[in-house]
């Protein structure tokens, strides 16, 4: 639902007065490029939602409701950068409220806010980068299958799961993962600053914390839920303006878009489920 704003309304008339507005943006699901994860999060899909949140009805603040196990580092960075750019341009504070999980890219998004509030059972952190695959060369060898790969360029075939792992491929992978990890760490340090308690242990090795433990190490600012916390900050008459992604006409009637299949939806759900399973969710 979207709150209605009446142009020209006189806020000095008692019977027409309205409280301050806070725009609500839900960031729920795995993070990936548009079209790959169905209903997941991407900068292209969220851009109009975020733009409206900072513009519609002159909000006093924007609240992010985060429930994401992560996904694409680039999409996480693009979404977070868009939020910060608008927040700085319009001088509007941003608050993040974590539901089940804000891990990996989900925590990247939460750090776009000026403060982060979590539930006592929320899973937070996983500040790391992961790449996973399989090694199937022994299996296909037992079945009498020979893998043949021909490339123009020595490094074109990289970490082929049907060939034995090569040390030089692993070194190349480290060269990809480490810069992404450093960017993630820089983002968290820039946004959380001296609130981080790095003396409490390694914060950037992919570990997660639950509830108060996340507050103790400085990854979150406290235990709080969106509605009561926002009323505490902006008064009991605060109005919540929920900004949702506008669904295409055919989806309102339960119809799939052209090229969108049940298999696509199932794969998107499976990827989201697999990411959440890392954190026992």
C-alpha positions, 0 to 999 in steps of 0.5 A: 500500500502507498500512503496518499499525499494531498497537495496543498493540504494545510498542516495548520488545520487541526482536523487535517494535520498529519504527522511526519512521514517515514518512507518504508523500503523492503529489501527482501530476498537474495541479491542478484542481477535483474532477471536472474533471481526473479523476485530478488534484489537488484539495482535496476529493479529497486532504483524507482522504489528507492527514488520514490522513497526519498521524494514522495511526500517529503519524508522525514526519514527512510526506513529499510526493512532488510531480510537478505542472506546476500548474493551479488557483491556488485548489486549490493554495492550499487543498491547501497551507493544509490541509497547513500547518494540520495540520503546525502543529496536530500539530507534525509536520515536512513534507518535499517531494521533487520528481520531474519537475516542481514548477512553478506550482501544483506549486511552490505545493504544494512550498512547503507543506513545511518543506524541498524536495529535488529531483533534479538534473534536476527542473524547479522554479519558474514563479512566475507566473500565465497566461491563454491564449485564441485570437482567431478573429474574422478567421477567422470573418469570412473565412467570412462568419460574424457573431458576435452577442452580447447581454448585460445588463451591459456587462462580461458578455461578456469576452475573447470569442475570436470578437470583436476584443480590447478594451483594457478587457478586457485591463486587466480581465484584468490586474486578475485575474491580478496579485492571484493572482500577489501571493498566490503570491509572498507564499506563497513568501516566507513559506515560503522566507524568507531562503533565497531568493536574490532577488539572483540575478535575478528569481524571480517572473517565471515562470522555471523552474530545473533541479536545482542552479540551483534550489538556488542561487537558494533555491527548493530546499534540495538534491539528494536522493531521498526514501528515502535522505534520510528514512533520513538524517533519521530513521534506517535503521529508518524505516518509510514509510506510503504514504497513497493515495486510496481508489479506488471499488469499480468502479474496482478492476475497471477500470470507469468511474464513472457519468457518467465517460467515455473522453472525460473521461479523454482531456481530463484527460490532454490538459490534464496533457500540455499543462501539462507541455509548457510545461516541455519534459516 
